[in-house]
Amino acid sequence: MAARPGPPRRPGGGGALRAAALPVTGLDYFSGGTPLASFTIPEELRPVHLPQYETERLLTARLHELGGKIERGARLLAFDDVDYGGRIDATDGVTAVVEHGDAGVRRVRASFVVGADGAASAVRGALGIGFQGTTYPLSFALIDARVEGELPAGRLLYHQAASGTLMIAPLPGGVFRILAVLPEGGERVTVESMQRLLDERGPGGVVITEPVWQTVYRVHARTATEYQRGRVFLAGDSAHVHSPAGGQGMNNGLQDGYQLAWKLAAVLGGDSPASLLADYTAERSEATDRIVADTDRQTRAWMARTRTRIAVRDTLFRAADRSGLVPDRVFPVMAGRRVRYTPVRPTQEPSGRPRCRVLGRVPGRLRTGMVFPRELAVRYGMTGPGPAGWTLAVVPSSPYDDLPELAARALDPWPGVRPVVLHPFDAVPLTGCAEAGYHLVRPDGHIAAHGHAHDLGRLRAELTGVLRPRG
């Protein structure tokens, strides 16, 4: 179950996933049976719910359509030719020693390896990368089932009681997912035990009639100490696991994969040096750390037991409901639309006047590392149904400004970067600075660098590090 992320839109298969999934229109919170808060999710941010087995089936079918293949029953034994100092350019590839059941052991040579093999990752273990964090003290019980009784269509229900939290989520096909924090010592789930929790904490009048699947699990909050060693990378649960609160886990893994996909495509296609991949750990671990902290706060709210903590939690929910800020401030974060990567090189930021630097840091202003506004990208033809390349969005100070021409000349060694001239009326409200400038936008929609007319030397230096010049 996941809200739709922002940039990763282009691998295909999205139509089939949306057709099979169930959209969620809002969230309702209760405490001791009393309504606390009700939120409607903006249409463009609405999550869709789909069971994992159905998600895997549809994605596998799409992979086969594209000519891909999944080899099941294979097990990684070891790696050769890995630079444990982390340098990507130390070797030209990596060898994986793989066991294929009765077929025996073979050595597979690859330019790069991506380990997306789950929380118990063999890839992470073979690299000797740590997996640090904590395990929550209580267990969670989950059951997917058909029910009898009145439940609102397309809404997530959070029922919080002194004994713990119970969540009800709609799934396709008339199935509902019921998730409950188990009482201390609880380590198993049956239909009868879930019905008792549903009666004790839930809306009342709802009866489990047909269980589909059930399990008990512990929740962990752990992250890999590194996401990359040499030419081997970690993505998804092999790099990070956290609470399901907020439904951000799948999206975060997709963001890992999307960043690796466009960067690997550029490197393997000869358009970029291997050093383009060097920022992967810094960028994705930064985004993950924010999610882990956010889901930790939500999970601890679920687990509140003392009167004081329950009172504080309920007060915060009521305040959030009255503020009206949740749709604009919280849901975009949950949907992965507010991911920002902190710049690590001077060439990524302007050397402009202090006034522009200060105004550019006002909350809501467009900054390096943020996602370029989609509505503006669509209006100026910077995005579309196919893969996007690098774009230089140029903002002149007036119709007579020569910055567009100067920027186009600066791009001569990199014909793959497309210049687009924005009208100041569109750009200045976003940047807070009327000085002529530019935003270099990556294929994943994030702003790679920002500067002003006198920073074109910085732009060339930044492009030299991420793209190979032509000619």
For each residue, the residues with C-beta under 8 A, 3 or more apart:
1: 47 49 50 169 177 244 247 250
2: 5 47 48 247 248 249 250 251
3: 45 46 47 247 248 251 331 334 335 336
4: 45 46 47 48 251 335 336
5: 2 8 251 254 255 335 336 337
6: 335 336 337 339 371 374 445
7: 255 258 371 444 445 446
8: 5 11 254 255 257 258 444
9: 14
10: 385 386 387 388
11: 8 14 62 258 261
12: 62 65 66
13: 16 17 58 59 61 62
14: 9 11 17 18
15: 18 19
16: 13 19 20 58 61 62
17: 13 14 20 21 48 50 55 58 59
18: 14 15 21 48
19: 15 16
20: 16 17 50 54 58 172
21: 17 18 48 49 50 172
22: 48 49 50 154 170 171 172
23: 46 47 48 49 154
24: 27 41 46 47 48 49 154 155 156 169 170
25: 40 41 46 154 155
26: 38 39 40 41 154 155 156
27: 24 37 38 39 41 155 156 157 158
28: 35 37 38 39 152 155 156 157 158
29: 35 36 37 38 158 160 317
30: 33 34 35 36 157 158 159 160 203
31: 34 36 160 161 310 313 314 317
32: 160 161 162
33: 30 159 204
34: 30 31
35: 28 29 30 38
36: 29 30 31 160 314 317 318 321
37: 27 28 29 317 318 320 321
38: 26 27 28 29 35 321
39: 26 27 28 321 326 327 331
40: 25 26 327
41: 24 25 26 27 45 46 47 327 331
42: 45 46 327 331
43: 46
44:
45: 3 4 41 42 327 331 332 334 335 337
46: 3 4 23 24 25 41 42 43
47: 1 2 3 4 23 24 41 247 334 335
48: 2 4 17 18 21 22 23 24
49: 1 21 22 23 24 169 170 171 172 177
50: 1 17 20 21 22 54 55 171 172
51: 54 55 144 171 172 175
52: 55 56
53: 56 57
54: 20 50 51 57 58 172
55: 17 50 51 52 58 59 250
56: 52 53 59 60
57: 53 54 60 61
58: 13 16 17 20 54 55 61 62
59: 13 17 55 56 62 63
60: 56 57 63 64 70
61: 13 16 57 58 64 65
62: 11 12 13 16 58 59 65 66
63: 59 60 66 68 69 70
64: 60 61 67 68 69
65: 12 61 62
66: 12 62 63
67: 64
68: 63 64
69: 63 64
70: 60 63
71: 74 100
72:
73: 100 101
74: 71 98 99 100 101
75: 98 99 100 122
76: 79 96 97 98 99 117 122 123 126
77: 97 98 99 105 126
78: 96 97 126
79: 76 82 94 95 96 97 113 126 127 232
80: 94 95 97 107
81: 91 93 94 95 230
82: 79 91 94 127 229 230 231 232
83: 86 87 88 90 91 229 230 231
84: 127 128 229 230
85: 90 230
86: 83 226 228 229 230
87: 83 90 230
88: 83 228 230 231 274 275 277 278
89: 273 274 275
90: 83 85 87 230
91: 81 82 83 94 230 231
92: 111
93: 81 109 110 111 112 231
94: 79 80 81 82 91 109 110 111 112 113 230 231 232
95: 79 80 81 107 108 109 110
96: 76 78 79 107 108 110 113
97: 76 77 78 79 80 105 106 107 108
98: 74 75 76 77 105 106 107 108
99: 74 75 76 77 104 105
100: 71 73 74 75 103 104 105 106
101: 73 74
102:
103: 100 106
104: 99 100
105: 77 97 98 99 100
106: 97 98 100 103
107: 80 95 96 97 98
108: 95 96 97 98
109: 93 94 95
110: 93 94 95 96 113
111: 92 93 94 231 268
112: 93 94 231 232 233 264 267 268
113: 79 94 96 110 123 231 232 233
114: 232 233 234 235 257 260
115: 121 122 123 124 127 232 233 234 235 238
116: 234 235 236 237 238 253 256 257
117: 76 120 121 122 123 238
118: 121 236 237 238
119: 131 220 222 237 238 241
120: 117
121: 115 117 118 124 125 131 234 237 238
122: 75 76 115 117 125 126
123: 76 113 115 117 126 127 232 234 238
124: 115 121 127 129 131 224 234 238 239
125: 121 122 128 129
126: 76 77 78 79 122 123
127: 79 82 84 115 123 124 229 232
128: 84 125
129: 124 125 224 225 226 229 234
130: 224 225
131: 119 121 124 222 223 224 225
132: 222 223 225
133: 220 221 222 223 241 292
134: 220 221 222
135: 218 219 220 221
136: 218 219 220 221 243 299 303
137:
138: 164 181 182 184 186 303
139: 181 182 186 187 216 217 218
140: 179 180 181 182 216 217 218 219
141: 179 180 182 186 189 193 194 197 214 215 216
142: 177 178 179 180 189 214 215 216 217
143: 177 178 189 191 194 208 211 213 214
144: 51 171 175 176 177 178 211 212 213 214
145: 175 176 178 191 194 208 209 210 211 212 214
146: 174 175 176 208 209 210 212
147: 151 176 206 207 208 209
148: 206 207 209
149: 203 205 206 207
150: 203 205 206
151: 147 157 168 170 176 203 206
152: 28 155 157
153: 170
154: 22 23 24 25 26 170
155: 24 25 26 27 28 152 170
156: 24 26 27 28 167 168 169 170
157: 27 28 30 151 152 167 168 169 202 203
158: 27 28 29 30 165 166 167
159: 30 33 165 166 167 168 201 202 203
160: 29 30 31 32 36 164 165 166 201 302 304 310 313 314
161: 31 32 164 165 166 200 201
162: 32 305 310
163: 183 200 201 305
164: 138 160 161 180 181 182 183 197 201 302 303 305
165: 158 159 160 161 180 181 201 302 303
166: 158 159 160 161 178 179 180 181 197 198 201 202
167: 156 157 158 159 177 178 179 180
168: 151 156 157 159 176 177 178 202 203 206
169: 1 24 49 156 157 176 177 179
170: 22 24 49 151 153 154 155 156 175 176 177
171: 22 49 50 51 144 175 176 177
172: 20 21 22 49 50 51 54 175
173:
174: 146
175: 51 144 145 146 170 171 172 212
176: 144 145 146 147 151 168 169 170 171
177: 1 49 142 143 144 167 168 169 170 171
178: 142 143 144 145 166 167 168 194 198 208
179: 140 141 142 166 167 169 244
180: 140 141 142 164 165 166 167 194 197 198 201
181: 138 139 140 164 165 166 302 303
182: 138 139 140 141 164 186 187 189 216
183: 163 164 186
184: 138
185:
186: 138 139 141 182 183 193 216
187: 139 182 216
188: 193 216
189: 141 142 143 182 193 194 214 215 216
190: 193 194 214
191: 143 145 194 195 208 211 214
192: 195 196
193: 141 186 188 189 190 196 197
194: 141 143 145 178 180 189 190 191 197 198 208 214
195: 191 192 198 199 207 208
196: 192 193 199 200
197: 141 164 166 180 193 194 200 201 202
198: 166 178 180 194 195 201 202 206 208
199: 195 196 202 204
200: 161 163 196 197
201: 159 160 161 163 164 165 166 180 197 198
202: 157 159 166 168 197 198 199 206
203: 30 149 150 151 157 159 168 206
204: 33 199
205: 149 150
206: 147 148 149 150 151 168 198 202 203
207: 147 148 149 195
208: 143 145 146 147 178 191 194 195 198 211
209: 145 146 147 148
210: 145 146
211: 143 144 145 191 208 214
212: 144 145 146 175
213: 143 144
214: 141 142 143 144 145 189 190 191 194 211
215: 141 142 189
216: 139 140 141 142 182 186 187 188 189
217: 139 140 142
218: 135 136 139 140
219: 135 136 140 242 243 244 299
220: 119 133 134 135 136 241 242
221: 133 134 135 136 241 242 243 292 295 296
222: 119 131 132 133 134 240 241 242
223: 131 132 133 239 240 285 288 289 292
224: 124 129 130 131 227 234 238 239 240 285
225: 129 130 131 132
226: 86 129 229 234 281
227: 224 233 234 235 239 256 280 281 284 285
228: 86 88 232 233 234 277 280 281
229: 82 83 84 86 127 129 226 232
230: 81 82 83 84 85 86 87 88 90 91 94
231: 82 83 88 91 93 94 111 112 113 274
232: 79 82 94 112 113 114 115 123 127 228 229
233: 112 113 114 115 227 228 260 277 280
234: 114 115 116 121 123 124 129 224 226 227 228 238 239 256
235: 114 115 116 227 238 239 253 256 257 260
236: 116 118 239 240 252 253 256 257
237: 116 118 119 121 240 241 249 253
238: 115 116 117 118 119 121 123 124 224 234 235
239: 124 223 224 227 234 235 236 256 284 285 288
240: 222 223 224 236 237 252 288 291 292
241: 119 133 220 221 222 237 249
242: 219 220 221 222 248 249 288 291 292 295 296
243: 136 219 221 246 295 296 298 299
244: 1 179 219 247 249 295
245: 295 298 299 302
246: 243 294 295 298 334
247: 1 2 3 47 244 250 251 334
248: 2 3 242 251 252 291 294 295 334 336
249: 2 237 241 242 244 252 253
250: 1 2 55 247 253 254
251: 2 3 4 5 247 248 254 255 335 336
252: 236 240 248 249 255 256 287 288 291 336
253: 116 235 236 237 249 250 256 257
254: 5 8 250 251 257 258
255: 5 7 8 251 252 258 259 284 287 336 339
256: 116 227 234 235 236 239 252 253 259 260 284
257: 8 114 116 235 236 253 254 260 261
258: 7 8 11 254 255 261 262 444
259: 255 256 262 263 280 283 284 444
260: 114 233 235 256 257 263 264 277 280
261: 11 257 258 264 265
262: 258 259 265 266 387 442 443 444
263: 259 260 266 267 272 276 277 280
264: 112 260 261 267 268 277
265: 261 262 268 269
266: 262 263 269 271 272 276 443 467
267: 112 263 264 270 271 272 273 274 276 277
268: 111 112 264 265
269: 265 266
270: 267 468
271: 266 267 416 467 468
272: 263 266 267 276 466 467 468
273: 89 267 276 465 466 468
274: 88 89 231 267 277
275: 88 89 278 465
276: 263 266 267 272 273 279 465 466
277: 88 228 233 260 263 264 267 274 280
278: 88 275
279: 276 282 283 341 344
280: 227 228 233 259 260 263 277 283 284
281: 226 227 228 284 285
282: 279 285 286 341 342 344
283: 259 279 280 286 287 341
284: 227 239 255 256 259 280 281 287 288
285: 223 224 227 239 281 282 288 289
286: 282 283 289 290 341 342
287: 252 255 283 284 290 291 339 341
288: 223 239 240 242 252 284 285 291 292
289: 223 285 286 292 293
290: 286 287 293 294
291: 240 242 248 252 287 288 294 295
292: 133 221 223 240 242 288 289 295 296
293: 289 290 296 297
294: 246 248 290 291 297 298 333
295: 221 242 243 244 245 246 248 291 292 298 299
296: 221 242 243 292 293 299 300
297: 293 294 300 301
298: 243 245 246 294 295 301 302
299: 136 219 243 245 295 296 302 303
300: 296 297 303 304
301: 297 298 304 313
302: 160 164 165 181 245 298 299
303: 136 138 164 165 181 299 300
304: 160 300 301 309 310 312 313
305: 162 163 164 309 310
306: 309 310
307: 310 311
308: 311 312
309: 304 305 306 312 313
310: 31 160 162 304 305 306 307 313 314
311: 307 308 314 315
312: 304 308 309 315 316
313: 31 160 301 304 309 310 316 317
314: 31 36 160 310 311 317 318
315: 311 312 318 319
316: 312 313 319 320
317: 29 31 36 37 313 314 320 321
318: 36 37 314 315 321 322
319: 315 316 322 323
320: 37 316 317 323 325 326 330
321: 36 37 38 39 317 318 326
322: 318 319
323: 319 320 326
324: 327
325: 320 328 329 330
326: 39 320 321 323 329 330 331
327: 39 40 41 42 45 324 330 331
328: 325 331 332
329: 325 326 332 333
330: 320 325 326 327 333 334
331: 3 39 41 42 45 326 327 328 334 335
332: 45 328 329 335 337 338
333: 294 329 330 336 337 338
334: 3 45 47 246 247 248 330 331
335: 3 4 5 6 45 47 251 331 332
336: 3 4 5 6 248 251 252 255 333 339
337: 5 6 45 332 333 371
338: 332 333 371
339: 6 255 287 336 371 446
340: 367 369 370 371
341: 279 282 283 286 287 369 446
342: 282 286 369
343: 348 349 368 369 449
344: 279 282 348
345: 348 462 465
346: 349 351 458
347: 449 458 459 461 462 465
348: 343 344 345 368 369 448 449 450 462
349: 343 346 368 449 450 451
350: 356 357 360 437 450 451 452 455 458
351: 346 451 452 454 455 458
352: 356 357 433 435 437 451 452 454 455
353: 356 357 435
354: 357 358
355: 358 359 433
356: 350 352 353 359 360 431 432 433 435 452
357: 350 352 353 354 360 361
358: 354 355 361 362
359: 355 356 362 365 431 432 433
360: 350 356 357 365 366 367 431 432 433 450
361: 357 358 365 367
362: 358 359 365 432
363:
364:
365: 359 360 361 362 430 431 432
366: 360 370 372 373 430 431 439 447 450
367: 340 360 361 370 447 450
368: 343 348 349 447 448 449 450
369: 340 341 342 343 348 446 447
370: 340 366 367 446 447
371: 6 7 337 338 339 340 374 445 446 447
372: 366 376 377 382 393 439 441 445 446 447
373: 366 376 377 430
374: 6 371 377 378 383 445
375: 378 379
376: 372 373 379 380 382 422 426 427 430
377: 372 373 374 380 382 383 441 445
378: 374 375 381 382 383
379: 375 376 426
380: 376 377 393 420 422
381: 378 384 420
382: 372 376 377 378 388 391 393 420 441
383: 374 377 378 388 445
384: 381 388
385: 10
386: 10
387: 10 262 443
388: 10 382 383 384 391 443 445
389: 416 417 418 443
390: 414 416 417 418 440 441 442 443 448 467
391: 382 388 417 418 419 420 440 441
392: 407 411 417 418 419 420 438 439 440 441 459
393: 372 380 382 420 422 427 438 439 440 441
394: 403 404 407 419 420 421 422 437 438
395: 403 421 422 424 427 428 431 436 437 438 439
396: 399 401 403 404 421 424 436
397: 401 403 424 434 435 436
398: 401 424
399: 396
400:
401: 396 397 398 404 436 453
402: 405 406
403: 394 395 396 397 406 407 436 437 438 453
404: 394 396 401 407 408 419 421
405: 402 408 409
406: 402 403 409 410 453 456
407: 392 394 403 404 410 411 419 438 456 459
408: 404 405 411 412 419
409: 405 406 412
410: 406 407 456 459 460
411: 392 407 408 414 415 417 419 463
412: 408 409 415
413: 460 463 469 470 471
414: 390 411 417 463 467 469 470
415: 411 412 470
416: 271 389 390 467 470
417: 389 390 391 392 411 414 440 463 467
418: 389 390 391 392
419: 391 392 394 404 407 408 411
420: 380 381 382 391 392 393 394
421: 394 395 396 404
422: 376 380 393 394 395 426 427
423: 426 427
424: 395 396 397 398 427 428 434
425: 428 429
426: 376 379 422 423 429 430
427: 376 393 395 422 423 424 430 431
428: 395 424 425 431 432 433 434
429: 425 426 432
430: 365 366 373 376 426 427
431: 356 359 360 365 366 395 427 428 437
432: 356 359 360 362 365 428 429
433: 352 355 356 359 360 428 437
434: 397 424 428
435: 352 353 356 397 452 453
436: 395 396 397 401 403 452 453
437: 350 352 394 395 403 431 433 450 451 452 453 455
438: 392 393 394 395 403 407 450 451 452 455 459
439: 366 372 392 393 395 447 449 450
440: 390 391 392 393 417 447 448 449 450 459 462 463
441: 372 377 382 390 391 392 393 445 446 447 448
442: 262 390 445 446 447 448
443: 262 266 387 388 389 390
444: 7 8 258 259 262
445: 6 7 371 372 374 377 383 388 441 442
446: 7 339 341 369 370 371 372 441 442
447: 366 367 368 369 370 371 372 439 440 441 442 450
448: 348 368 390 440 441 442 462 466
449: 343 347 348 349 368 439 440 458 459 462
450: 348 349 350 360 366 367 368 437 438 439 440 447
451: 349 350 351 352 437 438 455 456 458 459
452: 350 351 352 356 435 436 437 438 455
453: 401 403 406 435 436 437 456
454: 351 352
455: 350 351 352 437 438 451 452 458 459
456: 406 407 410 451 453 459 460
457: 460 461
458: 346 347 350 351 449 451 455 461 462
459: 347 392 407 410 438 440 449 451 455 456 462 463
460: 410 413 456 457 463 464
461: 347 457 458 464 465
462: 345 347 348 440 448 449 458 459 465 466
463: 411 413 414 417 440 459 460 466 467
464: 460 461 467 469
465: 273 275 276 345 347 461 462
466: 272 273 276 448 462 463
467: 266 271 272 390 414 416 417 463 464
468: 270 271 272 273
469: 413 414 464
470: 413 414 415 416
471: 413
